Amino acid sequence: MSTTTTQDPTGTPVPTAAPARERMGRPFGIHLTGVALANLADGVILGGLPLVAITLTRSPGEISLLQVAFWLPWLVLGVAAGVVVDRLDRRHVQLVGAAVRVVLLGGMTWLALTDRLTMPLLIGAVGLYGITQVFVDLAGSSIIPQLAPRSRLSAANGRIMGAETVFNNFVGGPVGGLLFVLGAGWVFGVPAALGIAFLLLIGLGLRGNYRAERSPEPAGSRMHELREGFRFQVTHPVLRPLLLTGSTLNFANTAYFAVFILWMVGPESRVGLTPEQYPLLLAVLAVGAVVGALVAERLVGVLGEVPMLIGGWFINSALLLVPVLVPQAWAIAAAFVVVGFTNMGGNVVGRTMRQRLVPADKLGKVGGAGGMIGYGLMPLGALLGGVVAEVWSLPTVFVGAVVLNLLAVAFAATQVSTRLLREHETA
């Protein structure tokens, strides 16, 4: 154990033990395992789904509609889902969302096995899956302060987001590509089985009441609660500029990646990867992200939260030019390792900052408001990316996204400081 020194009444230094770090505890460990299972399922789907789609169409517009369908529920339901998460037991919200997913994925497995998949059905299923994602994600992130000590929130978020990235991208993505080789039914069937495992783990292993303690407030309508989440976001001097910047990054990056597979995969593409190679290339994002998650707490202590967030955003955005400037798999892989690292570091910092800036009983509705704006712009970005690629070209989408990102990061750098952050932290 490390020590510090104090002075006794005579002025003589006296060594004292530094306070030990608080333990995360068993409930957090169960939640972390559940996150790993859920994101492994997500990764298998997200790794295999684009490969299934390009067997049905090569149209940038149609391919981009998958991203539109996945992110549109945040625009429509984000704040309402946040109110639900704040009113109900967050564990129960996760269980209901996971159960709906299992039924949906079971239906998609049957369609694939009977060779009845079409692009409209695929897009519709992705939209329904996106609805469950809104509730499950909000409940999962809002429950963390109820499971982990406040002094360890950076570490807790780093572990959660590290597990999300490892199992979503590093494991799930490549597995999704391999399952696609076996058949489209496997792409949906395996995640359905993982969903059942999640239900058993969280349903039986994570006991207790995880309904947020609500502070006394005037009686009002649910519409008042919806407005409250928006009002807190748009009037907060730290959250507002971060929300504007993050939303712009989400908009531009979704436009970029909605059509990215067409640049990378197939004989008609610029890079020329096979369907089996594409998930492996994306897995290198997770390599950097895992390292970022592991060192995020330490880097925050060295660099500070605001410099780490802004600097990571800048590096992340600039490196997205590499696939256009050097369309070689090795160069893209090297750039994506760094992109994964900076993206994860920024995500850990951003989530931890929000959990300290927002009162516990408002995390759901404020997160929902932020998600409605930040994620709600993503379907619009995907739609725009598909249109621009159809009318002009894929490089036009990629370069335009990078320029927009860099302008947004410059705005955030002029609006947010460490001093401002410290002034607005909750007790």
C-alpha positions in Angstrom: 0.0 0.0 0.0 1.3 3.5 -0.9 1.8 6.1 1.8 1.6 9.8 2.3 3.0 11.9 5.1 1.4 14.3 7.6 2.9 16.2 10.5 2.3 15.6 14.2 1.9 18.6 16.6 5.7 19.0 16.9 6.1 19.3 13.1 7.6 15.8 12.7 6.5 14.0 9.5 4.4 10.9 10.2 3.7 8.4 7.4 0.1 7.5 6.9 -1.4 4.9 4.6 -3.1 6.2 1.5 -6.7 5.2 1.2 -7.2 1.9 -0.7 -9.2 1.9 -3.9 -12.7 0.8 -3.5 -13.6 -2.6 -4.9 -16.1 -2.9 -7.8 -18.0 -5.7 -6.2 -19.9 -8.8 -7.5 -23.0 -7.0 -9.0 -20.7 -4.9 -11.2 -18.9 -8.1 -12.3 -22.2 -9.7 -13.3 -23.2 -6.6 -15.2 -19.8 -6.6 -16.9 -20.3 -10.2 -18.0 -23.7 -9.4 -19.3 -22.3 -6.5 -21.3 -19.8 -8.9 -22.8 -22.5 -11.4 -23.8 -24.8 -8.7 -25.3 -22.0 -7.1 -27.2 -20.7 -10.4 -28.6 -24.2 -10.9 -30.0 -24.2 -7.3 -31.4 -20.8 -7.8 -32.9 -21.8 -11.1 -34.7 -24.8 -9.3 -36.2 -22.9 -6.1 -37.1 -20.1 -8.2 -38.6 -22.3 -10.5 -40.6 -25.2 -8.2 -41.5 -23.4 -6.0 -44.1 -22.0 -9.1 -45.7 -25.6 -10.5 -46.0 -26.7 -7.2 -47.4 -24.2 -6.9 -50.2 -25.4 -10.3 -51.5 -28.8 -8.7 -52.0 -27.7 -5.2 -53.4 -24.6 -3.1 -54.3 -26.6 0.2 -54.2 -25.0 2.7 -51.7 -28.5 4.1 -51.1 -29.9 0.8 -50.1 -26.9 -0.2 -48.0 -27.0 3.1 -46.1 -30.6 2.4 -45.2 -29.4 -0.3 -42.7 -27.7 2.4 -40.7 -30.7 4.7 -41.1 -32.9 2.0 -39.7 -30.6 1.2 -36.8 -30.1 4.7 -35.6 -33.6 6.2 -36.3 -35.1 4.9 -33.1 -32.8 7.2 -31.1 -34.3 10.2 -32.9 -37.9 9.1 -32.3 -37.6 7.4 -28.9 -34.4 8.7 -27.2 -36.0 11.0 -24.6 -39.1 8.9 -24.0 -36.8 5.9 -23.3 -34.8 8.0 -20.9 -37.9 8.7 -18.9 -38.8 5.0 -18.8 -35.3 4.2 -17.6 -35.5 6.7 -14.8 -39.0 5.6 -13.7 -38.5 1.8 -13.8 -36.0 -0.7 -12.5 -33.1 -0.4 -14.9 -32.4 -4.2 -14.7 -35.9 -4.9 -15.7 -35.6 -2.6 -18.7 -32.6 -4.5 -19.9 -34.3 -7.9 -19.5 -37.4 -6.9 -21.5 -35.3 -5.4 -24.3 -33.1 -8.6 -24.4 -36.2 -10.8 -24.5 -37.6 -8.8 -27.5 -34.3 -9.2 -29.3 -34.3 -13.0 -28.8 -37.8 -13.3 -30.4 -36.7 -11.0 -33.3 -33.5 -12.8 -34.0 -35.3 -16.2 -33.9 -37.6 -14.9 -36.6 -34.7 -13.7 -38.7 -33.0 -17.0 -38.4 -36.1 -18.8 -39.7 -36.3 -16.3 -42.7 -32.6 -16.9 -43.5 -32.9 -20.7 -43.3 -35.9 -20.7 -45.6 -34.2 -18.4 -48.1 -36.8 -15.6 -47.6 -34.5 -12.7 -46.7 -35.0 -9.5 -48.7 -33.5 -6.0 -48.3 -36.9 -4.6 -47.0 -37.1 -7.4 -44.4 -33.5 -6.9 -43.4 -34.0 -3.1 -43.0 -37.2 -3.6 -41.0 -35.5 -6.1 -38.7 -32.6 -3.7 -38.1 -35.0 -1.0 -37.2 -36.7 -3.2 -34.6 -33.4 -4.2 -33.2 -32.5 -0.5 -33.0 -35.5 0.1 -30.9 -34.4 -2.4 -28.3 -30.9 -0.9 -28.4 -32.2 2.5 -27.2 -33.7 1.0 -24.1 -31.0 -1.5 -23.3 -28.1 0.9 -23.8 -29.7 3.7 -21.7 -30.5 1.3 -18.9 -27.0 -0.3 -19.1 -25.1 3.0 -18.9 -27.5 4.5 -16.3 -27.1 1.6 -13.9 -23.3 1.9 -13.7 -23.3 4.5 -10.9 -25.6 2.1 -8.9 -23.1 -0.7 -9.3 -19.6 0.9 -9.0 -18.2 3.3 -6.4 -18.2 7.0 -7.5 -14.4 7.2 -7.0 -14.0 4.4 -9.6 -16.4 5.6 -12.3 -13.6 6.1 -14.8 -12.3 2.6 -14.2 -15.8 1.1 -14.3 -16.7 2.9 -17.6 -13.3 1.9 -19.0 -14.0 -1.8 -18.2 -17.5 -1.6 -19.5 -16.6 0.1 -22.8 -13.5 -2.1 -23.1 -15.8 -5.2 -22.9 -18.2 -3.6 -25.4 -15.4 -3.0 -27.9 -13.6 -6.4 -27.4 -16.7 -8.5 -27.8 -18.4 -6.3 -30.3 -15.5 -5.6 -32.7 -12.6 -7.8 -31.8 -14.5 -11.1 -31.2 -18.0 -10.6 -32.6 -17.1 -8.9 -35.9 -14.7 -11.6 -37.1 -17.0 -14.4 -35.8 -19.9 -12.8 -37.7 -17.8 -12.9 -40.9 -17.0 -16.6 -40.3 -20.6 -17.4 -39.6 -21.6 -15.7 -42.8 -19.5 -18.3 -44.7 -21.6 -21.1 -43.0 -24.8 -19.4 -43.9 -26.9 -16.3 -43.1 -29.0 -18.3 -40.6 -26.0 -18.6 -38.3 -25.5 -14.8 -38.3 -28.9 -14.4 -36.5 -29.1 -17.8 -34.7 -25.9 -17.5 -32.7 -26.9 -14.0 -31.3 -30.3 -15.3 -30.4 -28.6 -18.0 -28.2 -26.3 -15.4 -26.7 -29.4 -13.3 -25.9 -30.9 -16.2 -23.9 -27.6 -16.5 -22.0 -27.8 -12.8 -21.1 -31.4 -13.2 -19.9 -30.4 -16.1 -17.6 -27.3 -14.3 -16.3 -28.9 -10.9 -15.5 -32.3 -12.4 -14.5 -30.8 -14.9 -12.0 -27.5 -13.4 -11.1 -28.1 -9.7 -10.6 -30.6 -9.3 -7.8 -31.8 -6.2 -6.1 -33.7 -3.0 -6.8 -32.1 -0.8 -9.5 -34.8 1.9 -9.7 -33.2 5.3 -9.4 -33.8 7.3 -6.2 -35.9 10.2 -7.2 -35.3 13.6 -5.6 -38.3 15.6 -4.5 -39.8 17.6 -7.3 -43.0 19.4 -8.1 -45.8 17.2 -9.6 -45.9 17.4 -13.3 -46.7 15.6 -16.5 -44.5 13.2 -18.2 -44.1 15.8 -20.9 -42.5 17.9 -18.3 -39.9 15.1 -17.7 -39.3 15.0 -21.5 -38.6 18.7 -21.6 -36.5 18.5 -18.5 -34.0 16.2 -20.2 -33.6 18.5 -23.1 -33.5 21.6 -21.0 -30.7 20.2 -18.8 -28.6 19.3 -21.9 -29.0 22.5 -23.9 -28.6 24.9 -20.9 -25.6 23.2 -19.3 -22.4 25.1 -20.2 -20.3 21.9 -20.5 -22.8 19.4 -21.8 -24.2 21.7 -24.5 -20.9 22.2 -26.5 -19.9 18.6 -26.1 -23.4 17.5 -27.3 -23.1 19.7 -30.4 -19.7 18.4 -31.2 -20.4 14.8 -30.5 -23.6 15.0 -32.5 -21.8 16.4 -35.5 -19.1 13.7 -35.2 -21.8 11.0 -35.1 -23.6 12.6 -38.1 -20.4 12.7 -40.2 -19.0 9.4 -39.1 -22.2 7.5 -39.8 -22.3 9.0 -43.3 -18.7 7.7 -43.7 -19.2 4.2 -42.4 -22.7 3.7 -43.9 -21.0 3.2 -47.3 -17.5 2.2 -46.2 -18.0 -1.5 -47.0 -18.5 -0.7 -50.7 -15.0 0.9 -50.7 -13.5 -2.1 -49.0 -15.2 -5.3 -50.1 -15.7 -7.1 -53.4 -14.0 -7.0 -56.9 -15.8 -3.7 -57.6 -14.3 -2.0 -54.5 -11.2 0.1 -54.4 -9.4 -2.0 -51.7 -10.6 -5.4 -52.9 -11.1 -7.3 -49.7 -13.0 -10.6 -49.5 -16.1 -10.8 -47.3 -14.1 -13.0 -44.8 -11.3 -10.4 -44.6 -13.4 -7.3 -43.9 -14.4 -8.2 -40.3 -10.8 -9.0 -39.5 -9.7 -5.5 -40.7 -12.4 -3.9 -38.6 -11.2 -6.0 -35.6 -8.0 -3.9 -35.5 -10.2 -1.0 -34.3 -10.8 -3.1 -31.2 -7.1 -3.7 -30.6 -6.6 0.0 -30.2 -9.8 0.4 -28.3 -8.9 -2.3 -25.8 -5.6 -0.5 -25.0 -7.5 2.8 -24.7 -10.0 1.3 -22.3 -7.2 -0.2 -20.1 -5.2 3.0 -19.9 -8.0 5.6 -19.9 -8.0 6.1 -16.1 -4.2 6.6 -16.1 -4.2 8.9 -19.1 -6.9 11.0 -17.5 -4.6 11.5 -14.5 -1.7 12.5 -16.8 -3.4 14.6 -19.5 -6.6 15.7 -17.9 -10.1 14.9 -19.2 -10.7 17.8 -21.5 -7.3 17.7 -23.3 -7.7 13.9 -23.7 -11.2 14.3 -25.1 -10.4 17.1 -27.6 -7.1 15.7 -28.7 -8.6 12.2 -29.2 -11.4 13.6 -31.3 -8.9 15.5 -33.5 -6.6 12.5 -34.1 -9.5 10.2 -34.7 -11.0 12.5 -37.3 -7.8 13.2 -39.2 -6.9 9.5 -39.6 -10.2 8.8 -41.4 -8.4 10.3 -44.5 -6.1 7.3 -44.7 -8.4 4.9 -46.6 -8.7 7.6 -49.3 -5.1 8.6 -49.5 -3.6 5.1 -49.1 -6.2 2.6 -50.1 -4.2 -0.4 -48.9 -5.3 -2.8 -46.2 -2.1 -2.5 -44.2 -2.2 1.3 -44.0 -5.9 1.3 -43.1 -5.3 -1.3 -40.4 -2.5 0.8 -38.9 -4.6 3.9 -38.9 -7.6 2.1 -37.4 -5.6 0.9 -34.4 -5.0 4.5 -33.5 -8.6 5.4 -34.3 -9.8 2.7 -32.0 -7.5 3.9 -29.2 -8.5 7.6 -29.4 -12.2 6.8 -29.9 -12.3 4.6 -26.8 -10.4 7.1 -24.6 -12.8 9.8 -25.7 -15.9 7.7 -25.0 -14.7 6.7 -21.5 -14.0 10.4 -20.7 -17.3 11.6 -22.1 -19.4 9.0 -20.3 -17.6 9.6 -17.0 -18.0 13.4 -17.3 -21.7 13.0 -17.9 -22.2 10.8 -14.8 -20.5 13.4 -12.7 -22.2 16.4 -14.2 -25.8 15.0 -14.1 -27.7 14.1 -10.9 -28.3 10.3 -10.6 -32.1 10.5 -10.8 -31.8 12.4 -14.1 -29.2 10.3 -15.9 -31.8 8.4 -17.9 -33.7 11.3 -19.2 -30.6 13.5 -19.8 -28.9 10.6 -21.5 -32.0 10.0 -23.6 -32.1 13.7 -24.6 -28.5 13.5 -25.6 -29.0 10.3 -27.4 -32.1 11.6 -29.2 -29.9 14.5 -30.6 -26.6 12.8 -30.9 -27.7 9.4 -32.2 -30.8 10.9 -33.8 -28.6 12.7 -36.4 -27.0 9.4 -37.3 -29.8 8.1 -39.6 -29.7 11.5 -41.4 -26.0 11.2 -41.8 -26.3 7.6 -43.2 -29.0 8.8 -45.6 -26.9 11.7 -46.7 -23.9 9.5 -47.2 -25.8 7.1 -49.4 -27.2 10.0 -51.5 -23.8 11.7 -51.9 -22.2 8.4 -52.9 -24.9 7.7 -55.4 -24.7 11.2 -57.0 -21.0 11.9 -56.7 -18.6 9.3 -55.3 -17.5 7.5 -52.2 -14.3 9.6 -51.7 -16.6 12.7 -51.7 -18.4 11.2 -48.7 -15.2 10.4 -46.9 -13.4 13.7 -47.3 -16.5 15.7 -46.6 -17.0 13.8 -43.3 -13.4 14.5 -42.2 -13.7 18.2 -42.9 -17.0 18.5 -40.9 -15.4 16.5 -38.0 -12.4 18.8 -37.8 -14.6 21.9 -37.7 -16.7 20.4 -34.9 -13.6 19.6 -32.8 -12.3 23.1 -33.3 -15.6 24.5 -31.9 -15.4 22.2 -28.8 -11.8 23.3 -28.1 -13.0 26.9 -27.9 -16.0 26.2 -25.6 -14.9 23.7 -22.9 -12.1 23.9 -20.3 -11.0 21.9 -17.3 -11.9 24.9 -15.1 -15.5 25.0 -16.5 -15.8 21.2 -15.9 -14.8 21.4 -12.3 -17.2 24.3 -11.6 -20.2 22.3 -12.7 -19.6 18.9 -11.2 -22.4 17.6 -8.9 -21.5 16.8 -5.3 
